[in-house]
Amino acid sequence: MDNTPMDNLFYEKDYFALGKYLICGVDEVGRGPLAGPVMAGAVIPNFKKMIKGVTDSKMLTDKFRREIYPEIKATAVAAATATVGHDVIDEINILNATKQAMKSAVFSLPTQPEVLFIDALKLDTGMAEVSIIHGDALSYSIGMASVLAKVERDNLMIKYAELYPEYGFEDHKGYGTRHHIEMIKKYGPCPIHRKTFIRKILEGRE
């Protein structure tokens, strides 16, 4: 193992002691934006090939996330992402959509985890689950999932920016920046906006 802080393995070490190493970190990105999907990542790390600096993706620069992203893909025992789109978010609410994305990511893994480490939520997957508040910063496994989901969702929003250039998705990735809100007021919503999230903005536009 490299110099990744062992504090990141505080929760994992309890399972190492039981001989369990197929620990799957699960995290989401995109609960707060006004547009686009919520994306979940699920990663079973290879703890013999740890990546230095992995933590909550929000604490990392875009440059560093993109540097370690291919390492995550290359070294993981298994990794998967899943999205739930804006239309489903409007239909079932963001919490349920987040759980749906997380479950889809977990069940897409080619390797069955022995335990799930989940950032803040419980999923009722039928597998062993550990819910960890601020898990993306406290657990290496969840941090891996956080970075995976962040990079892939950012890439998706950059592609959406090509389709809907008025809104600046390449910069804010759908979050409610002042510019984004101004563009919604000016142009109205585009097809990937979450109607339930921008209702008040549209009411102020009338």
C-alpha positions as CSV (number, residue, x, y, z in Angstrom):
1,M,0.0,0.0,0.0
2,D,1.1,3.6,-0.6
3,N,0.9,6.6,1.6
4,T,-2.9,7.0,1.6
5,P,-3.7,8.0,5.2
6,M,-4.7,5.0,7.2
7,D,-7.5,7.1,8.8
8,N,-9.3,6.5,5.5
9,L,-9.4,2.8,6.4
10,F,-10.8,3.2,9.9
11,Y,-14.0,1.4,8.9
12,E,-12.5,-1.0,6.4
13,K,-10.0,-2.4,9.0
14,D,-12.8,-4.0,11.0
15,Y,-13.6,-6.1,8.0
16,F,-10.0,-6.8,7.1
17,A,-9.8,-8.4,10.6
18,L,-12.6,-10.7,9.6
19,G,-10.9,-11.6,6.3
20,K,-13.3,-9.6,4.2
21,Y,-11.8,-7.5,1.5
22,L,-14.6,-7.2,-1.1
23,I,-15.8,-4.0,0.4
24,C,-17.8,-1.8,-1.9
25,G,-18.0,1.9,-1.4
26,V,-21.2,3.6,-2.7
27,D,-21.7,7.3,-3.2
28,E,-23.8,9.7,-5.2
29,V,-23.1,12.9,-7.1
30,G,-25.8,15.4,-8.2
31,R,-28.5,15.5,-5.6
32,G,-28.5,19.3,-5.5
33,P,-28.3,20.5,-9.2
34,L,-31.3,22.1,-11.0
35,A,-30.6,20.0,-14.1
36,G,-29.3,16.6,-15.2
37,P,-29.3,13.2,-13.5
38,V,-28.2,12.0,-10.2
39,M,-25.3,9.6,-10.6
40,A,-24.1,6.9,-8.2
41,G,-20.7,5.1,-8.1
42,A,-19.9,1.7,-6.6
43,V,-16.3,0.6,-6.3
44,I,-14.7,-2.4,-4.8
45,P,-11.1,-1.2,-4.3
46,N,-8.0,-3.4,-4.5
47,F,-6.4,-2.6,-1.2
48,K,-3.0,-3.8,-2.4
49,K,-3.0,-1.1,-5.0
50,M,-4.2,2.0,-3.1
51,I,-4.3,5.4,-4.7
52,K,-2.8,8.3,-2.8
53,G,-5.1,11.2,-2.1
54,V,-8.5,9.6,-2.5
55,T,-11.2,11.3,-0.5
56,D,-14.5,13.1,-0.9
57,S,-14.5,14.3,-4.5
58,K,-15.7,17.8,-3.4
59,M,-12.4,18.3,-1.5
60,L,-10.3,17.5,-4.6
61,T,-9.6,19.7,-7.6
62,D,-11.0,18.8,-11.0
63,K,-7.5,18.3,-12.3
64,F,-6.6,15.8,-9.5
65,R,-9.9,13.9,-9.9
66,R,-9.2,13.5,-13.6
67,E,-5.7,12.3,-12.8
68,I,-6.8,9.5,-10.5
69,Y,-10.0,8.6,-12.3
70,P,-8.2,6.2,-14.7
71,E,-6.3,4.7,-11.8
72,I,-9.5,4.0,-10.0
73,K,-10.9,2.3,-13.1
74,A,-7.7,0.3,-13.7
75,T,-7.0,-0.8,-10.1
76,A,-10.5,-1.5,-8.7
77,V,-11.6,-5.1,-8.3
78,A,-14.9,-3.9,-9.8
79,A,-16.5,-0.5,-10.5
80,A,-19.8,0.7,-11.9
81,T,-21.9,3.8,-12.2
82,A,-25.6,4.3,-12.7
83,T,-27.8,7.4,-13.4
84,V,-31.4,8.3,-12.7
85,G,-32.6,11.0,-14.9
86,H,-34.3,14.3,-14.3
87,D,-37.7,13.0,-15.2
88,V,-37.6,10.2,-12.7
89,I,-36.3,12.6,-10.1
90,D,-39.4,14.8,-10.7
91,E,-41.6,11.7,-10.4
92,I,-40.2,10.0,-7.3
93,N,-38.2,12.8,-5.6
94,I,-34.4,13.1,-5.3
95,L,-33.9,10.8,-2.2
96,N,-35.7,7.9,-3.8
97,A,-33.9,8.6,-7.1
98,T,-30.6,8.6,-5.3
99,K,-31.3,5.2,-3.7
100,Q,-32.4,3.8,-7.1
101,A,-29.1,5.0,-8.7
102,M,-27.1,3.5,-5.9
103,K,-28.8,0.2,-6.1
104,S,-28.4,0.1,-9.9
105,A,-24.7,0.8,-9.6
106,V,-24.2,-2.0,-6.9
107,F,-26.2,-4.6,-8.9
108,S,-24.2,-3.7,-12.1
109,L,-20.9,-4.8,-10.5
110,P,-19.5,-8.0,-12.0
111,T,-18.2,-9.0,-8.6
112,Q,-20.5,-9.5,-5.6
113,P,-19.4,-7.4,-2.6
114,E,-19.2,-8.8,0.9
115,V,-20.3,-5.6,2.4
116,L,-21.5,-2.2,1.2
117,F,-20.1,1.1,2.7
118,I,-22.7,3.7,1.8
119,D,-22.5,7.4,2.3
120,A,-25.2,8.4,4.8
121,L,-28.0,6.1,3.4
122,K,-29.4,2.7,3.8
123,L,-30.4,0.8,0.7
124,D,-32.0,-2.5,1.8
125,T,-30.1,-4.4,-0.9
126,G,-30.2,-7.7,1.1
127,M,-26.4,-7.4,1.5
128,A,-24.5,-6.4,4.6
129,E,-24.5,-2.6,4.7
130,V,-22.7,0.1,6.7
131,S,-24.1,3.6,6.5
132,I,-21.4,6.2,7.3
133,I,-22.2,9.9,7.7
134,H,-19.6,11.9,5.7
135,G,-18.4,8.6,4.5
136,D,-16.9,10.0,1.3
137,A,-14.3,11.7,3.5
138,L,-14.0,9.0,6.1
139,S,-13.8,5.9,4.1
140,Y,-11.4,5.2,1.3
141,S,-13.9,2.9,-0.4
142,I,-16.6,5.5,-0.5
143,G,-14.1,8.2,-1.6
144,M,-13.3,6.0,-4.6
145,A,-17.0,5.8,-5.5
146,S,-17.3,9.6,-5.0
147,V,-14.5,10.4,-7.4
148,L,-15.8,7.9,-10.0
149,A,-19.3,9.3,-10.0
150,K,-18.1,12.9,-10.0
151,V,-15.9,12.6,-13.0
152,E,-18.4,10.7,-15.0
153,R,-21.3,13.0,-14.2
154,D,-19.2,16.1,-15.0
155,N,-18.4,14.6,-18.4
156,L,-22.0,14.0,-19.0
157,M,-22.9,17.6,-18.2
158,I,-20.2,18.8,-20.5
159,K,-21.8,16.8,-23.3
160,Y,-25.2,18.4,-22.4
161,A,-23.6,21.8,-22.6
162,E,-23.0,21.1,-26.3
163,L,-26.7,20.4,-26.8
164,Y,-27.9,23.3,-24.6
165,P,-25.1,25.9,-24.8
166,E,-27.2,28.8,-23.3
167,Y,-27.0,27.5,-19.8
168,G,-23.3,27.0,-19.2
169,F,-23.5,23.4,-18.0
170,E,-19.8,22.9,-18.7
171,D,-19.0,25.3,-15.9
172,H,-21.6,24.7,-13.1
173,K,-22.6,21.2,-14.0
174,G,-26.3,22.0,-13.4
175,Y,-25.9,23.5,-10.0
176,G,-27.9,26.7,-9.1
177,T,-25.3,29.4,-9.8
178,R,-26.4,33.0,-10.3
179,H,-25.6,32.7,-14.0
180,H,-27.6,29.4,-14.4
181,I,-30.6,30.9,-12.7
182,E,-30.4,34.0,-14.9
183,M,-30.3,31.8,-18.0
184,I,-33.4,29.8,-16.8
185,K,-35.2,33.1,-16.4
186,K,-34.1,34.3,-19.8
187,Y,-34.6,31.1,-21.9
188,G,-36.9,29.0,-19.7
189,P,-36.1,25.3,-18.9
190,C,-34.4,23.0,-21.3
191,P,-35.3,19.3,-21.6
192,I,-32.9,18.2,-18.8
193,H,-34.0,20.6,-16.1
194,R,-35.7,19.2,-13.0
195,K,-39.1,20.8,-13.0
196,T,-39.6,20.3,-9.3
197,F,-36.3,22.0,-8.6
198,I,-36.9,25.1,-10.7
199,R,-40.6,25.7,-10.0
200,K,-40.0,28.8,-7.9
201,I,-37.6,30.2,-10.5
202,L,-40.2,29.8,-13.2
203,E,-42.9,31.4,-11.0
204,G,-40.7,34.4,-10.6
205,R,-40.2,34.6,-14.3
206,E,-44.0,34.9,-15.0
